[in-house]
Amino acid sequence: MSDPPVVLDAETRARLIATLTRRFGDIDLAEDSLHEAVLQAVRTWPGSGEPDNPVAWLTTVAKRKAFDAVRREDLLARKIAELHIVQDRPDGADPVGDAVGEGQAGRDDRLAMLIACCHPALTPADRVAMTLRFAAGRDTRVVADLLLLSVPTLQQRITRAKRRIRTLGISFAVPGGEALAERLDSVLKVIYLIYTDGFARSTGQAHVRDDLTEEAVRLARLVHRLEPGSAETTGLLALLLLTEARRPARVTADGRPVPLEHQDRTRWSARLRDEGLVLAERAARMAGARSYAIQGAIAAVHAEAPTFADTDWRQIAVLYRILGRYESGPAVRLATVIAVGRAEGLQRGSELLDELSTGKDFDDYRPFHVARAVTYRELGDRKRAASAYRRALELPGNGAEDRFLEDMLSEVTRG
């Protein structure tokens, strides 16, 4: 379905879709009903004037249209039995209440939508698409652009995910206890994936996409607001804020990446850094601190260093070793080796990188070859540095990063 004329911002649209979906248990019905309510607003508001509470008006109309659709399909009895839907009150007032605000009902609606969109039964790609489309409330075309997909491809992905949600009977209710903690992990992972895809694109010409990283930060803020007592939600928000603080210094005027050691730290956002540092310290002290709280602590150590040379690499190496208990992938293993190399000397770092090269996880991992190239260059081994840069350029990456690596290769092979 094409999106209706724009009368709702993404935040309001996401809240309304979440409210309607949780009430009726069907994303398609929620979308269709809100679409019709918006069209009715477009037709009637110019003549009658915009109501005092447009969101409540749209919610009331959308709910009534959803009820009408259920009646037309002769499913009202079953839907009421399954979902315990309460019909509009006889006085005509609409029980919107917290559902369009920040109270308990609104909190549950948003959290339920996030959890459903990030259900482990969906593929990681489908979770990202569903989260951006429904939890973030983004227009179909905007999401397609963010994910570098055609609109038909994105629509197919979303249709497939919604069909799977229906087939498996995935609930639009907030689980409790340990089940909530388990499902939150999936939500946080999706937000992290959205951020990392914007932080350093795996394809295309641009190195960063601010709209993706900003969306991830917004979602992280939302989840933290919904679950402020979670060390991991607090840690993830801290991590993203501290990383986003570097954004003004991360690329050159023509879009090429600037390595951390060469960034002008006076350009880092003091506002985001300060907020992130407070959250990182809070997360580290909370029960249940794991992966994101540790990563937030690592980002805090970087943020507290006035210069690259002042970085406490020994502390970072210790934190990465602790992180390795929760995250054993190549990114963490490589980061651990880099930190140890900075703490104990480049020669030690080179030896550890050589040890990683014997594993199967790193030959096709571009950051590994970039790390080797940087290490060899700093050790003065230009030949091996050039070889590592060439291997990195053979692997997928974005165009801006390619141009940076080509510059570095030219530098080590010159003269």
Secondary structure, DSSP 8 states (H G I E B T S, - for coil): -----S-S-HHHHHHHHHHHHHHHS-HHHHHHHHHHHHHHHHHHHHHH---SSHHHHHHHHHHHHHHHHHHHTT-HHHHHHHH------TTS----GGGGSSSHHHHHHHHHHHHHHT-TTS-HHHHHHHIIIIIS---HHHHHHHTT--HHHHHHHHHHHHHHHHHHT---S---HHHHHHHHHHHHHHHHHHHHHHHS-SSSS-S--HHHHHHHHHHHHHHHHH-TT-HHHHHHHHHHHHHHTTGGGSB-TTS-B--GGG--GGGS-HHHHHHHHHHHHHHHHSTT--HHHHHHHHHHHHHH-SSGGG--HHHHHHHHHHHTTT--SHHHHHHHHHHHHHHH-HHHHHHHHHHHTTSTTSTT-HHHHHHHHHHHHHHT-HHHHHHHHHHHHHS---HHHHHHHHHHHHHHH--
